[in-house]
Amino acid sequence: MRARQLILVRHAKAGWGHEIATDFDRELTPSGCRDAAALGMRLLPLIPRPEAVVTSPAPRALTTATLLSAAWPDAPPLTIEADLYDAPLGGPAACLSDFDDAWNTVILVGHNPSISHCADWLIGEPTVLELPTAGVVLLKLTCPHWHDVAPGCAQLQSLAALEALASAVGPQASTSVMTPPRGP
């Protein structure tokens, strides 16, 4: 079994249209749609095809997940997890224990502050991480099963905004976007 990889993504840029009444209903802006599609293209050479893309049901997260997963010729299946919207700080981490053990690489698309706090919890260090829109955290999990996920069970592989991914991926694509902010 290869090491498990978890890619945490904050949804791309969303806006407030004149007919949008609630935060839940916010949709991606045109630039947010472009960024979400570009994010998938940037991740394509960096990670194996995910077995699943798990997303909040909010339109901005669901559209981000759909557009980024379309980068793979055989797009990974989307799983909607209601608890990822308006989740308490531990919400995203709590849903990990329900993941299928056949999944080795998973993209989780959610919202701040809970997606950033999930990264902090998994890394086991309070980094006060604040992911920007279309921000990505690539983690390598050290636990053999998803139900074993616990604080400190992940190693930070990279942390980047879309712009950093764009500069890292080119003709000589690297497997590292940027140096982790602290030691191994």
WOGIQUI-V679227 format. One record per pair of residues at least 4 apart in sequence whose C-alpha atoms are under 6 Angstrom apart, sorted by the first residue. I is the first residue (numbers start at 0). J is the second residue. D is the distance in whole Angstrom. If there is no record, write none. Layout:
i->I j->J d->D
i->I j->J d->D
//
This chain:
i->3 j->103 d->5
i->3 j->104 d->6
i->3 j->139 d->6
i->3 j->140 d->5
i->4 j->104 d->5
i->4 j->138 d->6
i->4 j->139 d->5
i->4 j->140 d->6
i->5 j->104 d->6
i->5 j->105 d->5
i->5 j->106 d->6
i->5 j->138 d->5
i->6 j->106 d->5
i->6 j->136 d->6
i->6 j->137 d->5
i->7 j->106 d->6
i->7 j->107 d->5
i->7 j->135 d->6
i->7 j->136 d->5
i->8 j->108 d->5
i->8 j->134 d->6
i->8 j->135 d->5
i->9 j->108 d->6
i->9 j->109 d->5
i->9 j->110 d->5
i->9 j->132 d->6
i->9 j->133 d->5
i->9 j->134 d->5
i->10 j->60 d->5
i->10 j->63 d->6
i->10 j->132 d->6
i->10 j->133 d->5
i->11 j->31 d->5
i->11 j->35 d->6
i->11 j->132 d->5
i->11 j->133 d->4
i->12 j->27 d->6
i->12 j->31 d->4
i->12 j->132 d->6
i->13 j->26 d->5
i->13 j->27 d->4
i->13 j->28 d->5
i->14 j->28 d->6
i->15 j->25 d->6
i->23 j->57 d->5
i->26 j->58 d->6
i->26 j->59 d->5
i->27 j->31 d->5
i->27 j->32 d->6
i->27 j->59 d->5
i->34 j->38 d->6
i->35 j->63 d->5
i->35 j->66 d->6
i->35 j->67 d->5
i->36 j->66 d->5
i->36 j->67 d->5
i->38 j->67 d->6
i->39 j->67 d->4
i->39 j->68 d->6
i->39 j->70 d->5
i->40 j->70 d->5
i->45 j->174 d->5
i->49 j->104 d->5
i->49 j->105 d->5
i->50 j->75 d->6
i->50 j->102 d->5
i->50 j->104 d->6
i->51 j->75 d->5
i->51 j->76 d->5
i->51 j->105 d->5
i->52 j->77 d->5
i->52 j->105 d->6
i->52 j->106 d->5
i->52 j->107 d->6
i->53 j->77 d->6
i->53 j->78 d->5
i->53 j->79 d->6
i->53 j->107 d->5
i->54 j->61 d->6
i->54 j->79 d->5
i->54 j->80 d->6
i->54 j->107 d->6
i->54 j->108 d->5
i->55 j->60 d->6
i->55 j->79 d->6
i->55 j->80 d->5
i->55 j->81 d->6
i->55 j->83 d->5
i->55 j->84 d->5
i->55 j->109 d->6
i->56 j->61 d->6
i->56 j->79 d->6
i->56 j->81 d->6
i->58 j->62 d->6
i->64 j->68 d->6
i->68 j->74 d->5
i->69 j->74 d->5
i->82 j->86 d->6
i->83 j->91 d->6
i->86 j->90 d->5
i->88 j->113 d->5
i->92 j->117 d->6
i->96 j->145 d->5
i->96 j->146 d->4
i->98 j->145 d->6
i->109 j->114 d->6
i->110 j->114 d->6
i->113 j->117 d->6
i->115 j->128 d->6
i->115 j->129 d->6
i->115 j->130 d->6
i->119 j->123 d->6
i->119 j->124 d->6
i->119 j->125 d->5
i->120 j->150 d->5
i->121 j->150 d->5
i->121 j->151 d->5
i->121 j->152 d->6
i->121 j->153 d->5
i->122 j->151 d->5
i->122 j->153 d->5
i->122 j->154 d->6
i->123 j->150 d->5
i->123 j->151 d->4
i->130 j->134 d->5
i->134 j->159 d->6
i->134 j->160 d->4
i->135 j->158 d->6
i->135 j->159 d->5
i->136 j->157 d->6
i->136 j->158 d->5
i->137 j->156 d->5
i->137 j->157 d->5
i->138 j->153 d->6
i->138 j->154 d->6
i->138 j->155 d->5
i->138 j->156 d->5
i->139 j->153 d->5
i->139 j->154 d->5
i->140 j->152 d->6
i->140 j->153 d->4
i->141 j->152 d->5
i->141 j->153 d->6
i->142 j->147 d->6
i->157 j->176 d->6
i->157 j->177 d->6
i->157 j->179 d->6
i->159 j->163 d->6
i->167 j->176 d->6
i->168 j->172 d->4
//
